[in-house]
Every structure is written in structure tokens, then in C-alpha cells.
Amino acid sequence: MASLLPFVPVSALLGFVLLALAPLRISRGVVIGLGVGAAIVPVLLLLPVVVSCFGGGCETGAVATILTIHVGALAAQIAMSLDPLSVVAGITVAVVGALVMIYAGAYMSEEPVDDLRRFFAYMNLFLAGMLAVVLAADVLLLFLGWETIGLCSFFLIAYTTQRPKAVAAGTKALVTTRVADTMLLAGLMLLFLATGTTRFDGMLAGVGAIDAWQLAAIAGLIAIGALGKSAQIPFHTWLPSAMAGPTPVSALLHSATMVAAGVILLVRLAPLFAAAPEISACVAVLGLATAMLAALAALLQTDVKKLLAFSTMSQIGFMVLALGIGAPAAALAHFAIHAVFKSLLFLSAGIMSHGAHGDTDINALRGSRRRQPLAFWTFAIGAAALAGLPLVTAGWYSKEAMLGAVLSSGLWGVPLWALAVAAVVLTGTYSFRVVFVAASRGPDKSIAPWEGLAVWAPLIALAVLALLSGFLVNALISFDGGTLNDPSLIAELLGAAAPLAGVALARHLVVYPQLLDQLRAKLRHRKVFRIDSLYYFILVRGFRKLSHVMAGPSGEQAAVAQVEEAPPFDVVKLVAGDPIGRALVAAATRLVQAVVRVFDPDRIDLLWMRFARSLGRAWEHVHRIQTGRVRDQSLGLALGFAGLLLFAWGTSWR
């Protein structure tokens, strides 16, 4: 069955190539058909693998090698592994991705054809990159997929290019996660140098031979990269801003899959972190802090999409907490359940906000129970699973598995468990606050709702999974090699009472909204909520100052003044908007003034000048290749990457 894995991302990658690079006009129906169809095929390929693995006929740990690159004595492989992590995470990403893409076919159907084509191209490329991340058996494929989903996140957040807010949000997400990705690359490089292999199985087998201080540095750098991708403290500020993208983007990338990629990486390298207990303790503390802070921030939100964004950060904080205390199987089980109910919440909220004339303010959702009953009740089911209502929702079982693991983790288990239960109370409060507001009376008139199979089928499928998939939690934990904890009766009763207390508190806050306003006013200026401002002052404002200094008008005027003999092309205009280019032009013109102009032009000098001008004319023609169109650049990248793969394949022959 491992031989099927390399074909899983191919259809999504092919969908991207056809939609983004094919120089053909494609109708609206064909664009939607290609985009959705390319996302469904991975599910069909993974289903027999999943059935075989859970039936006991799967060879756990099998590796399917795609490409071997020989560099001296090193043989680096690009491969995919068949193990519990890849099976659970792969089918979760594939199923949720397919359902969200089906929904997106209706949600985005009114977009211009060119924009619709761009949207589905990026979504398919993201799906291919995410499948590569969860199925990767080596760091090469993982990091390639890791950077692909980060780039797609930028493109999809900034999808509405006419909105400066969306472009700024995409840039913010790209810059913030790149800082963390740099740490991740450094950690993976150190791990490679310490073990001499790019395969995860070889790396983990060599962990015991690494010096303790070096191991701590490696684990710390990798943890920073994972926490950055998963929007944990202090990298959490980019995710709420990322809600500027369309609802399907928020549902797939920034709640269900991409933002949980850091959790997948931590689960994959769980033995590494088990050997570095100090780093694991820091990871657990940051996860718990994010779970509590994000839950409190979600309670204060007035925008439903930002509320769900903070909710995602909080739920991933629970997963990171479980990973930090040594329960990766419980974290993986909650990853799968969370992907289901959080994507359901985003899709349902998208329909309700559509009925409210596109307004995402929570108060604008009043009357949704009458206007869009299907969307309202599926949202209520998702909120119940998010809150973890006991016995009837899947979120209850996965939450209890994590809380039970925390409680039995040792000396610090009880206080960590108590704080996590407090975060569960807040979760029930903010999730059902939206439900109670949407159930209250409001205007009956709304925009005509979406109808048809593409709308209600994903909602119903996700709602059924949010209710019934909890019975699979114990099986998922056992399949991943984890142990089932049996907490005391008192702990179970308190864990069950926490979400119910949150629901009661949500009702109280809806009846007395002034209480929430007072709390919001008290917390607005707290330092803990100013990290977003620090991001602006440290990264954004500093970079802008540097750019203005390098690209200021004085630099351009100096360059123009020093060009005594006007060339046949405007060299300053050629580098307009490029601060580095302007600096180089200014330096070059000063060099010409100081060295070349001193001598009277003789015949040899004139020949050289003509030769230089001919190079300038040639560059002017070559420069036209740089059209600035993403499609042309993507085609060049694809052709170059294909050439590199062919070269590597040829050098691997024996």
C-alpha cells in the first residue's frame, strides 16, 4: 500500500498546473470542475490505504522512495512513509480539503473567471503541499511542502488584491512565519549534521548519540518553527489578521490543516522532544498559555471570523500542551477531530454572514436560525463539539483524552489540568455566545441563500462527523501507539461540568452584554495584548524606514544628475521600486564619474562604450521577460524545478 502514497498529491499538483499555467481559456464550469475534482482524487487514493491499515494488513513504517539524490557519499531521499501519523493526518487533510473545495465551488461561483481560476489553482497547490508535509518521510519533502503551504497562505490571504487590508494581512503572515521557518531550517540542518541522514527514521534513531546541549538547541529551534506555523505565543498575531481571506481559505488553511502543521511536525519528532525534557516543558507552558490567552481573546471578539481564529489558536494550544507533556497520540486524535468541527464552523458562519449581507459582526447574525436554519444548526453542532459537550460530541472524547494525559503527567499535572479546565470553560462561553446571538430574533429578510448539493452535503457530512467520530478517538490513540488514561471519577465530572458551565456563562453574557463590554474595556490596554503592536514597530516600521532611506528621492536625483550622457534606455526607471537596484546604480555612476570620465574618450574607449550600450539594449529586451505575472513566473519555476529533478534523477543512475 505504501506504493500508492506518491500518487496522492499528484492530482492536486496537476490541478494547479492546469489552472495556473495552461495557456488556454477555461470556462467557469471547467475551472470549478478541475479544482474540485483534483481535491477529491486524494481521498479515493487514501481510502484503501486507511482501510488496509486499520484492518491490520498495512506494513507500518514502510517507505516509498520517490527520488534519491547522491551527493558524494551522501544519498538524500525524497520519500513518503506509511505509518500511523501519515495515515491519520493524510486522510484528515484529504477529506476536509475535499469537502471545503466542494463548498468553495458554490461560495466562489460568482467570482470573475480569472480570479476563480487563480483561487482554485492556489487551493490545489496548497493541498498538494499539505499532503506532502503529512506524508513526508524525510526533511527535504517536508520542508518543500512546508514552504509551499506558507507561500499559498500568502497568496490566498491576499486573494482580494484590491483590498490593501488583505494584502497587508498576507504580508504579515508571510513575514511572521518566515522568522519561525528560519529557525526551523536551522534546527533541521543541525539535526542532519548530527545524524548524517535526511530520513526521519534515521534521525530519530540517532537522537541518543547527540550531546545534551546540542540536542536542546536542535529541539528548541524546531519547536520555534512549529509554534510559528501553528500561531502559538509569541507568533500568534498573524492568524486573526489572516481572516481577511475568503471563508473557504479560513476553513481549510487557517483552522483545519495548515495552521496545525506545527502539531504534525511535533508529533513526527516526538522522540526528539522526549529526549529534551526542558524544551518539552517550555512547549507545554507555551501551549497552555496560548490556550488560555486565545480563549479569553475569543470571548472579547465582535467579529465571528476572528473569534474562530482565536479559537483555533486556543485549540492548537491544547494539542501543544499534550505534546509537551508526552502525549502525541492524544494530540493527533484531537487534530483530526478539530479539523472536522472547526471547518464546519467556518463554512456555516460563511453562510450565515452571507445572509446578513456579508457582515461578519456577531450581532449581525441575529435571526440566522430563521433565515438559514441548516447553517445555524450545523454551526450549533460545531460549537457543541468545540465546547466539548459531554457524551454527544466528538470534541468531548478528544478533549478528555488530552486532559486525562495532562492530569496523569506527574507532579505538575494537577495545576496544568486545572488551568486547562478553566480554558475549557472559556471555550464553551465564546462558542455558545455566537449560537445564542444567532438564535435570537433579528431581521427576516436576507440575501438569497446558496442552495444545492455543493452547499448542504459538506455541512451535513462534517456535522455527522462532529457528532459521531468521537467513538474513534480511543482507536486513533491506540493505532498511534498511545496509552489510554483512566482519570478519576471526580476529574471526569469536573471535565464534563466545565463546558456546561461555559454554556451557562455564555447565556448570561448574552442577556447582560454590558458585562462583556466592561471586561473588554479593562483588558484592551493590557501589555499581553500588545504583541501585534510590537510586530508593527519592530518589523514593519523598521523595514519601511530602511526602504525609504535606500529608495528616497535624493538617491534617485543623484543618480540622474550623474548620468551625463543619457543612455538609450532609462537606467533609473529600470530599477524603479527596487532600493537595492537604486543603490547599485548610484554607486556605479559615481565610479564612472571618478574613473572613466577623467580620460578623454579615445577610439578604444568609444568601442568599449558602444559595447556597454549594446549590453544595455540587450538587457532592455531581456528585461521584458520579467512580466510580473504570477502565471509566467510560476511556469518558469515549474520548468526549472522539473529540470533540476531530471538532473538529479540522471545523476542517481548507477
C-alpha positions as CSV (number, residue, x, y, z in Angstrom):
1,M,0.0,0.0,0.0
2,A,2.9,2.3,0.5
3,S,3.4,2.5,-3.3
4,L,0.1,4.5,-3.5
5,L,1.4,7.3,-1.4
6,P,3.5,9.2,-4.0
7,F,0.4,9.5,-6.2
8,V,-1.8,11.1,-3.5
9,P,-0.7,14.7,-4.1
10,V,-0.3,14.3,-7.8
11,S,-3.9,15.2,-8.8
12,A,-3.9,18.4,-6.7
13,L,-0.5,19.4,-8.2
14,L,-1.8,18.6,-11.7
15,G,-4.9,20.8,-10.9
16,F,-2.6,23.6,-10.0
17,V,-0.5,23.2,-13.2
18,L,-3.6,23.2,-15.5
19,L,-5.4,26.1,-13.8
20,A,-2.3,28.3,-13.3
21,L,0.0,27.6,-16.2
22,A,-2.0,26.2,-19.1
23,P,-2.2,28.9,-21.8
24,L,-5.8,28.1,-22.5
25,R,-9.1,29.9,-21.8
26,I,-11.2,27.7,-19.5
27,S,-14.9,28.3,-18.8
28,R,-16.3,28.8,-15.3
29,G,-17.7,25.3,-15.0
30,V,-14.5,23.6,-16.1
31,V,-12.5,25.7,-13.6
32,I,-14.7,24.6,-10.7
33,G,-14.7,21.0,-12.0
34,L,-10.9,20.8,-12.3
35,G,-10.4,22.5,-8.9
36,V,-12.9,20.3,-7.0
37,G,-12.1,17.1,-8.9
38,A,-8.3,17.5,-8.2
39,A,-9.2,17.7,-4.5
40,I,-11.4,14.6,-4.4
41,V,-8.9,12.2,-6.0
42,P,-6.5,12.1,-3.0
43,V,-9.4,10.8,-0.9
44,L,-10.1,8.0,-3.3
45,L,-6.4,7.0,-3.3
46,L,-6.0,7.2,0.5
47,L,-9.2,5.2,1.4
48,P,-7.8,1.8,0.5
49,V,-4.6,2.6,2.4
50,V,-6.6,3.6,5.6
51,V,-8.9,0.5,5.4
52,S,-5.9,-1.8,4.9
53,C,-4.0,-0.2,7.9
54,F,-6.9,-0.3,10.3
55,G,-7.6,-3.9,9.2
56,G,-4.1,-5.0,10.2
57,G,-2.9,-5.6,6.6
58,C,-0.7,-2.5,6.5
59,E,3.1,-2.7,6.9
60,T,3.6,0.1,9.4
61,G,6.8,2.1,8.8
62,A,7.0,1.2,5.1
63,V,8.7,3.9,3.0
64,A,8.0,4.7,-0.7
65,T,11.1,6.4,-2.2
66,I,10.3,8.9,-5.0
67,L,13.8,10.1,-5.7
68,T,17.3,9.5,-4.5
69,I,20.0,12.2,-4.8
70,H,23.6,11.2,-4.5
71,V,25.9,14.0,-3.3
72,G,29.4,12.5,-2.6
73,A,28.9,9.8,0.0
74,L,25.5,11.1,1.0
75,A,22.4,9.6,-0.5
76,A,19.5,12.0,0.2
77,Q,16.0,10.7,-0.4
78,I,12.6,12.3,-1.2
79,A,10.2,9.7,0.2
80,M,6.9,9.1,1.8
81,S,6.2,7.0,4.9
82,L,3.3,4.7,5.7
83,D,2.9,5.0,9.5
84,P,0.0,5.9,11.9
85,L,0.8,9.6,11.7
86,S,0.8,9.8,7.9
87,V,-2.4,7.7,7.7
88,V,-4.4,9.7,10.2
89,A,-3.2,13.1,9.2
90,G,-3.3,12.3,5.5
91,I,-7.0,11.1,5.4
92,T,-7.9,14.1,7.6
93,V,-6.4,16.6,5.3
94,A,-7.7,14.9,2.2
95,V,-11.3,14.5,3.4
96,V,-11.6,18.0,5.0
97,G,-9.9,19.5,1.9
98,A,-12.3,17.8,-0.5
99,L,-15.4,18.9,1.5
100,V,-14.2,22.5,1.7
101,M,-13.4,22.6,-2.0
102,I,-16.8,21.3,-2.9
103,Y,-18.3,24.1,-0.7
104,A,-15.9,26.6,-2.3
105,G,-17.3,25.7,-5.7
106,A,-20.6,27.3,-4.7
107,Y,-19.2,30.0,-2.4
108,M,-16.8,31.4,-5.1
109,S,-19.1,30.8,-8.1
110,E,-19.8,34.4,-8.7
111,E,-16.2,35.5,-8.9
112,P,-14.7,36.6,-12.3
113,V,-13.4,33.6,-14.2
114,D,-9.8,34.7,-14.0
115,D,-10.0,35.2,-10.2
116,L,-11.8,31.9,-9.8
117,R,-9.1,30.1,-11.7
118,R,-6.4,31.8,-9.6
119,F,-8.2,30.8,-6.4
120,F,-8.6,27.1,-7.2
121,A,-5.0,27.0,-8.5
122,Y,-3.7,28.2,-5.2
123,M,-6.0,26.0,-3.2
124,N,-4.9,22.9,-5.2
125,L,-1.2,23.8,-4.8
126,F,-1.8,24.2,-1.0
127,L,-3.5,20.8,-0.8
128,A,-0.6,19.2,-2.6
129,G,1.9,20.9,-0.3
130,M,0.0,19.9,2.9
131,L,-0.3,16.3,1.8
132,A,3.5,16.4,1.2
133,V,4.0,17.6,4.7
134,V,1.9,14.9,6.4
135,L,3.2,12.1,4.3
136,A,6.9,13.0,4.1
137,A,9.4,10.5,5.3
138,D,12.3,12.9,5.0
139,V,13.1,16.6,5.8
140,L,13.5,17.5,2.2
141,L,10.0,16.7,1.2
142,L,8.6,18.1,4.4
143,F,10.3,21.4,4.1
144,L,9.4,21.7,0.4
145,G,5.7,21.2,1.4
146,W,6.1,23.4,4.4
147,E,7.3,26.4,2.3
148,T,4.7,25.7,-0.3
149,I,1.8,26.0,2.1
150,G,3.3,29.1,3.6
151,L,3.5,30.7,0.1
152,C,0.0,29.6,-0.8
153,S,-1.2,31.1,2.5
154,F,0.1,34.5,1.5
155,F,-1.5,34.3,-1.9
156,L,-4.9,33.2,-0.6
157,I,-5.0,35.7,2.3
158,A,-4.2,38.5,-0.2
159,Y,-6.6,37.0,-2.8
160,T,-8.6,40.2,-3.0
161,T,-5.7,42.3,-4.2
162,Q,-7.9,45.4,-4.4
163,R,-8.2,45.5,-0.6
164,P,-5.0,46.9,1.0
165,K,-6.1,45.3,4.3
166,A,-6.0,41.8,2.7
167,V,-2.6,42.4,1.1
168,A,-1.2,43.7,4.4
169,A,-2.6,40.7,6.2
170,G,-1.0,38.3,3.7
171,T,2.4,40.1,4.1
172,K,2.1,40.0,7.9
173,A,1.5,36.2,7.8
174,L,4.4,35.7,5.4
175,V,6.9,37.8,7.4
176,T,5.9,36.4,10.8
177,T,6.0,32.7,9.7
178,R,9.3,33.2,7.8
179,V,11.0,34.2,11.0
180,A,9.9,30.9,12.6
181,D,10.7,29.0,9.4
182,T,14.3,30.2,9.5
183,M,14.6,28.7,13.0
184,L,13.1,25.5,11.7
185,L,15.5,25.3,8.8
186,A,18.4,25.9,11.2
187,G,17.2,23.1,13.6
188,L,16.7,20.6,10.8
189,M,20.2,21.4,9.4
190,L,21.7,20.8,12.8
191,L,19.8,17.6,13.2
192,F,21.0,16.5,9.8
193,L,24.6,17.3,10.6
194,A,24.3,15.4,13.9
195,T,22.8,12.2,12.4
196,G,24.1,12.2,8.8
197,T,20.7,11.4,7.2
198,T,17.7,13.3,5.9
199,R,15.2,10.5,6.7
200,F,13.1,10.9,9.9
201,D,13.6,7.3,11.0
202,G,17.4,7.6,10.8
203,M,17.3,11.0,12.5
204,L,15.2,9.7,15.4
205,A,17.4,6.6,15.7
206,G,20.4,8.8,16.2
207,V,18.9,11.1,18.8
208,G,20.5,9.1,21.6
209,A,24.0,9.8,20.4
210,I,23.6,13.6,20.3
211,D,25.1,15.8,23.0
212,A,22.6,17.1,25.5
213,W,23.3,20.8,24.8
214,Q,23.2,20.3,21.1
215,L,20.0,18.3,21.4
216,A,18.4,21.1,23.4
217,A,19.4,23.6,20.8
218,I,18.0,21.4,17.9
219,A,14.7,20.8,19.7
220,G,14.4,24.5,20.6
221,L,14.9,25.7,17.1
222,I,12.5,23.1,15.7
223,A,9.9,24.0,18.3
224,I,10.1,27.6,17.4
225,G,9.4,26.7,13.7
226,A,6.4,24.6,14.7
227,L,5.0,27.1,17.1
228,G,5.3,29.8,14.4
229,K,3.4,27.9,11.8
230,S,0.7,27.0,14.4
231,A,0.3,30.6,15.6
232,Q,1.3,30.0,19.2
233,I,2.7,32.6,21.5
234,P,4.6,34.8,20.5
235,F,3.8,34.2,16.8
236,H,0.0,34.3,17.3
237,T,-0.7,37.7,15.9
238,W,-0.7,36.7,12.2
239,L,-3.7,34.3,12.4
240,P,-6.5,36.7,13.3
241,S,-5.4,39.1,10.5
242,A,-5.4,36.1,8.1
243,M,-9.2,36.1,8.3
244,A,-9.1,38.7,5.5
245,G,-9.1,35.8,3.0
246,P,-12.3,34.2,1.7
247,T,-14.2,31.9,4.0
248,P,-13.0,28.6,2.3
249,V,-9.4,29.8,2.8
250,S,-10.1,30.3,6.5
251,A,-11.8,27.0,6.8
252,L,-9.1,24.9,5.1
253,L,-5.8,26.7,5.7
254,H,-6.1,28.7,8.9
255,S,-8.3,26.4,11.0
256,A,-8.2,22.8,9.8
257,T,-4.9,22.0,8.2
258,M,-2.0,24.4,7.6
259,V,-2.1,26.1,11.0
260,A,-1.9,22.6,12.6
261,A,1.2,21.7,10.5
262,G,3.3,22.6,13.5
263,V,1.5,20.0,15.6
264,I,2.1,17.4,12.9
265,L,5.9,18.2,13.0
266,L,6.0,17.9,16.7
267,V,4.2,14.6,16.6
268,R,6.6,13.4,13.9
269,L,9.6,14.3,16.1
270,A,8.1,13.3,19.4
271,P,11.1,11.1,20.4
272,L,13.4,14.0,19.9
273,F,11.4,16.2,22.3
274,A,11.1,13.3,24.7
275,A,14.9,13.3,24.9
276,A,14.9,17.1,25.6
277,P,12.6,17.4,28.7
278,E,13.4,21.1,29.3
279,I,12.3,22.1,25.8
280,S,9.2,19.9,26.1
281,A,8.3,21.7,29.4
282,C,8.6,25.1,27.6
283,V,6.5,23.8,24.8
284,A,3.8,22.7,27.2
285,V,3.8,26.0,29.0
286,L,3.5,28.0,25.8
287,G,0.7,25.7,24.6
288,L,-1.3,26.2,27.8
289,A,-0.6,30.0,27.8
290,T,-1.9,30.2,24.2
291,A,-4.9,28.1,25.0
292,M,-5.9,30.4,27.9
293,L,-5.0,33.8,26.3
294,A,-6.6,32.9,22.9
295,A,-9.8,31.7,24.6
296,L,-10.0,34.9,26.5
297,A,-9.3,36.9,23.3
298,A,-12.0,34.9,21.5
299,L,-14.5,35.8,24.3
300,L,-13.9,39.5,23.6
301,Q,-14.3,39.4,19.8
302,T,-17.2,41.1,18.0
303,D,-16.3,39.5,14.6
304,V,-17.2,35.9,14.2
305,K,-14.3,35.0,11.9
306,K,-11.8,36.5,14.3
307,L,-13.5,34.7,17.2
308,L,-13.0,31.4,15.3
309,A,-9.4,32.3,14.5
310,F,-8.6,32.8,18.2
311,S,-10.5,29.6,18.9
312,T,-8.2,27.8,16.5
313,M,-5.1,29.2,18.3
314,S,-6.6,28.0,21.6
315,Q,-7.4,24.5,20.5
316,I,-4.0,24.1,19.0
317,G,-2.7,25.3,22.3
318,F,-4.3,22.2,23.9
319,M,-2.6,20.0,21.3
320,V,0.8,21.6,22.0
321,L,0.2,21.1,25.8
322,A,-0.5,17.4,25.2
323,L,2.7,17.2,23.1
324,G,4.7,18.9,25.7
325,I,3.7,16.5,28.5
326,G,4.4,13.5,26.2
327,A,1.0,12.5,24.8
328,P,1.4,12.9,21.0
329,A,-1.3,10.3,20.2
330,A,-3.9,12.3,22.1
331,A,-2.8,15.5,20.3
332,L,-3.1,13.7,16.9
333,A,-6.6,12.5,17.8
334,H,-7.7,16.0,18.6
335,F,-6.1,17.3,15.4
336,A,-8.3,15.0,13.4
337,I,-11.5,15.9,15.4
338,H,-10.7,19.6,15.5
339,A,-10.2,19.7,11.7
340,V,-13.8,18.4,11.3
341,F,-15.7,20.7,13.7
342,K,-13.6,23.9,13.0
343,S,-14.0,23.7,9.2
344,L,-17.8,23.1,9.9
345,L,-17.9,26.2,12.0
346,F,-16.3,28.4,9.3
347,L,-18.4,27.0,6.5
348,S,-21.6,27.5,8.5
349,A,-20.6,31.0,9.6
350,G,-19.9,31.9,6.0
351,I,-23.5,31.1,5.0
352,M,-24.9,33.0,8.0
353,S,-22.8,36.1,7.3
354,H,-23.9,35.8,3.6
355,G,-27.5,36.0,4.8
356,A,-26.5,39.1,6.8
357,H,-25.4,40.9,3.6
358,G,-21.8,39.8,4.1
359,D,-21.4,41.3,7.6
360,T,-19.3,39.1,9.9
361,D,-20.2,41.0,13.1
362,I,-21.7,38.6,15.6
363,N,-24.7,40.9,16.3
364,A,-25.4,40.9,12.5
365,L,-26.1,37.2,12.7
366,R,-29.3,37.7,14.8
367,G,-32.2,35.9,13.2
368,S,-30.0,33.3,11.4
369,R,-32.0,30.4,12.9
370,R,-35.0,31.5,10.8
371,R,-33.1,32.8,7.8
372,Q,-30.7,29.9,7.3
373,P,-31.8,27.0,9.6
374,L,-29.4,24.5,8.1
375,A,-26.4,26.7,8.5
376,F,-27.5,27.7,12.0
377,W,-28.0,24.1,13.3
378,T,-24.7,22.9,11.7
379,F,-23.0,25.8,13.4
380,A,-24.6,24.8,16.7
381,I,-23.3,21.2,16.2
382,G,-19.8,22.5,15.5
383,A,-20.0,24.8,18.6
384,A,-21.1,21.9,20.7
385,A,-18.1,19.9,19.5
386,L,-15.8,22.8,20.1
387,A,-17.1,23.3,23.6
388,G,-16.8,19.6,24.2
389,L,-20.4,18.9,25.4
390,P,-20.1,15.6,27.2
391,L,-21.0,12.2,25.6
392,V,-22.8,13.7,22.5
393,T,-20.0,15.3,20.6
394,A,-16.6,14.2,19.2
395,G,-14.8,17.1,20.9
396,W,-15.7,15.7,24.3
397,Y,-13.8,12.5,23.7
398,S,-10.6,14.0,22.2
399,K,-10.6,16.8,24.9
400,E,-10.9,14.3,27.7
401,A,-8.1,12.2,26.2
402,M,-5.8,15.3,26.4
403,L,-6.9,16.4,29.8
404,G,-6.5,12.8,31.1
405,A,-3.0,12.7,29.8
406,V,-2.2,16.1,31.4
407,L,-3.6,15.0,34.8
408,S,-1.5,11.9,34.9
409,S,1.7,13.6,33.7
410,G,3.4,13.9,37.1
411,L,3.9,16.5,39.8
412,W,2.8,19.4,37.7
413,G,-0.1,17.6,36.1
414,V,-2.8,18.8,38.6
415,P,-2.2,22.6,38.2
416,L,-1.8,22.2,34.4
417,W,-5.0,20.3,34.3
418,A,-6.8,22.9,36.4
419,L,-5.7,25.7,34.1
420,A,-6.7,23.7,31.1
421,V,-10.2,23.1,32.5
422,A,-10.5,26.9,33.1
423,A,-9.7,27.3,29.4
424,V,-12.4,24.8,28.6
425,V,-15.0,26.9,30.5
426,L,-14.0,29.9,28.3
427,T,-14.3,27.7,25.2
428,G,-17.9,26.9,26.0
429,T,-18.6,30.5,26.7
430,Y,-17.3,32.1,23.5
431,S,-18.6,29.3,21.2
432,F,-22.2,29.3,22.5
433,R,-22.3,33.1,22.8
434,V,-22.4,33.1,19.0
435,V,-25.1,30.4,19.0
436,F,-27.3,32.3,21.4
437,V,-26.9,35.5,19.5
438,A,-27.7,33.8,16.1
439,A,-30.8,32.1,17.7
440,S,-32.2,35.4,18.9
441,R,-34.7,37.5,16.9
442,G,-33.5,39.5,14.0
443,P,-34.5,40.8,10.6
444,D,-36.2,38.1,8.5
445,K,-35.1,39.5,5.1
446,S,-31.7,38.4,3.8
447,I,-29.8,37.7,0.6
448,A,-31.0,34.6,-1.2
449,P,-29.1,31.7,0.4
450,W,-27.0,29.2,-1.6
451,E,-28.7,26.0,-2.4
452,G,-27.9,22.7,-3.9
453,L,-25.7,19.6,-3.1
454,A,-22.4,21.6,-3.1
455,V,-23.7,23.6,-0.1
456,W,-25.6,21.2,2.1
457,A,-23.6,18.0,1.5
458,P,-20.3,19.3,3.1
459,L,-22.2,20.8,6.0
460,I,-24.1,17.6,6.8
461,A,-21.1,15.3,6.3
462,L,-19.0,17.5,8.7
463,A,-21.8,17.7,11.2
464,V,-22.3,13.9,11.3
465,L,-18.5,13.5,11.8
466,A,-18.5,16.2,14.5
467,L,-21.1,14.1,16.4
468,L,-20.1,10.5,15.8
469,S,-16.3,10.5,15.2
470,G,-15.7,10.7,18.9
471,F,-16.1,7.0,19.1
472,L,-13.0,6.7,17.0
473,V,-10.8,8.6,19.5
474,N,-9.7,5.6,21.5
475,A,-9.0,3.7,18.4
476,L,-6.9,6.5,16.9
477,I,-4.9,6.8,20.1
478,S,-4.2,3.0,20.2
479,F,-3.4,3.0,16.5
480,D,-0.8,5.7,17.0
481,G,0.8,3.7,19.9
482,G,-0.5,5.9,22.7
483,T,-1.9,4.8,26.0
484,L,-5.4,5.4,27.3
485,N,-5.6,7.2,30.6
486,D,-8.3,6.4,33.1
487,P,-8.8,9.6,35.2
488,S,-10.7,9.6,38.5
489,L,-14.5,10.0,38.6
490,I,-14.1,13.5,40.1
491,A,-11.8,14.6,37.3
492,E,-14.3,13.2,34.7
493,L,-17.2,15.0,36.4
494,L,-15.3,18.3,36.5
495,G,-14.2,17.9,32.9
496,A,-17.9,17.3,32.0
497,A,-19.1,20.3,34.0
498,A,-16.6,22.7,32.5
499,P,-18.3,23.1,29.1
500,L,-21.7,23.2,30.7
501,A,-20.6,26.0,32.9
502,G,-19.3,27.8,29.8
503,V,-22.7,27.5,28.1
504,A,-24.4,28.9,31.2
505,L,-21.9,31.8,31.3
506,A,-22.5,32.5,27.6
507,R,-26.2,32.8,28.1
508,H,-25.6,35.2,31.0
509,L,-23.3,37.4,28.8
510,V,-25.9,37.5,26.0
511,V,-28.6,38.6,28.4
512,Y,-26.3,41.1,30.1
513,P,-23.9,42.3,27.3
514,Q,-22.7,45.2,29.3
515,L,-20.6,42.8,31.4
516,L,-18.6,41.8,28.3
517,D,-18.2,45.4,27.3
518,Q,-16.7,46.2,30.8
519,L,-14.4,43.3,30.6
520,R,-13.3,44.3,27.1
521,A,-12.6,47.9,28.2
522,K,-10.4,46.6,31.1
523,L,-8.3,44.3,29.1
524,R,-7.9,46.4,25.9
525,H,-4.7,48.1,27.1
526,R,-3.1,45.2,28.9
527,K,0.5,44.6,27.8
528,V,-0.2,40.9,27.0
529,F,-2.4,42.1,24.1
530,R,0.2,44.4,22.6
531,I,2.3,41.9,20.7
532,D,0.7,42.9,17.5
533,S,1.9,46.5,18.1
534,L,5.4,45.2,18.8
535,Y,5.3,43.3,15.4
536,Y,4.5,46.6,13.7
537,F,7.2,48.7,15.5
538,I,9.9,46.1,15.2
539,L,9.3,44.6,11.8
540,V,7.0,46.7,9.7
541,R,8.1,50.3,10.7
542,G,11.8,49.4,10.8
543,F,11.7,47.9,7.3
544,R,9.8,50.8,5.9
545,K,12.3,53.3,7.3
546,L,15.2,51.3,5.7
547,S,13.3,51.2,2.4
548,H,12.7,54.9,2.4
549,V,16.3,55.7,3.2
550,M,17.5,53.5,0.4
551,A,14.9,54.5,-2.1
552,G,14.4,58.1,-1.2
553,P,14.2,60.9,-3.8
554,S,17.7,62.1,-3.1
555,G,19.2,58.9,-4.2
556,E,17.3,58.9,-7.4
557,Q,18.1,62.5,-8.2
558,A,21.8,61.9,-7.5
559,A,21.8,59.0,-9.9
560,V,20.1,61.1,-12.6
561,A,22.4,64.0,-12.2
562,Q,25.5,61.9,-12.5
563,V,24.5,60.3,-15.8
564,E,25.9,63.0,-18.1
565,E,25.3,61.2,-21.4
566,A,21.8,59.8,-21.5
567,P,21.9,56.1,-22.4
568,P,19.4,54.7,-24.9
569,F,17.4,53.3,-22.0
570,D,16.4,54.9,-18.7
571,V,18.6,53.0,-16.2
572,V,16.9,54.7,-13.2
573,K,13.5,53.9,-14.4
574,L,14.6,50.3,-15.0
575,V,15.2,49.9,-11.3
576,A,12.3,52.0,-10.0
577,G,10.8,50.4,-6.9
578,D,14.0,48.5,-6.2
579,P,16.0,50.1,-3.4
580,I,18.9,47.7,-3.8
581,G,19.0,48.4,-7.6
582,R,18.9,52.2,-7.0
583,A,21.8,51.9,-4.6
584,L,23.9,49.9,-7.1
585,V,23.1,52.4,-9.9
586,A,24.2,55.4,-7.7
587,A,27.4,53.6,-6.8
588,A,28.1,52.7,-10.4
589,T,27.5,56.2,-11.7
590,R,29.9,57.7,-9.1
591,L,32.5,55.1,-10.1
592,V,32.1,56.2,-13.7
593,Q,32.4,59.9,-12.8
594,A,35.6,59.3,-10.7
595,V,37.4,56.9,-13.0
596,V,36.1,56.8,-16.6
597,R,35.3,60.5,-17.2
598,V,38.8,61.6,-16.2
599,F,40.1,60.3,-19.5
600,D,39.2,61.9,-22.8
601,P,37.2,59.3,-24.9
602,D,39.6,57.8,-27.4
603,R,38.7,55.2,-30.1
604,I,39.2,52.2,-27.8
605,D,37.2,53.9,-25.1
606,L,34.4,54.7,-27.6
607,L,34.4,51.0,-28.7
608,W,34.0,49.9,-25.1
609,M,31.2,52.4,-24.5
610,R,29.4,51.2,-27.6
611,F,29.8,47.6,-26.3
612,A,28.4,48.6,-23.0
613,R,25.4,50.3,-24.6
614,S,24.7,47.2,-26.7
615,L,24.6,45.2,-23.4
616,G,22.2,47.8,-22.1
617,R,20.0,47.4,-25.1
618,A,20.2,43.6,-24.8
619,W,19.2,43.8,-21.1
620,E,16.3,46.0,-22.0
621,H,14.9,43.3,-24.3
622,V,15.7,40.5,-21.8
623,H,14.0,42.5,-19.1
624,R,10.7,42.2,-20.9
625,I,10.7,38.5,-19.9
626,Q,10.0,39.7,-16.3
627,T,6.4,40.5,-16.8
628,G,5.5,40.5,-13.2
629,R,2.7,38.0,-13.8
630,V,2.4,35.1,-11.3
631,R,1.5,32.7,-14.0
632,D,4.7,33.4,-16.0
633,Q,6.9,33.2,-13.0
634,S,5.2,30.0,-11.8
635,L,5.8,28.5,-15.2
636,G,9.4,29.4,-15.1
637,L,9.7,27.9,-11.6
638,A,8.0,24.8,-12.6
639,L,10.2,24.3,-15.6
640,G,13.3,24.9,-13.6
641,F,12.3,22.6,-10.9
642,A,11.5,19.9,-13.4
643,G,14.9,20.4,-14.9
644,L,16.6,20.0,-11.5
645,L,14.6,16.8,-10.8
646,L,15.6,15.4,-14.2
647,F,19.3,16.3,-13.5
648,A,19.1,14.7,-10.0
649,W,17.4,11.6,-11.5
650,G,20.1,11.3,-14.1
651,T,22.9,11.7,-11.6
652,S,21.4,8.9,-9.4
653,W,21.9,6.2,-12.1
654,R,24.3,3.5,-11.3
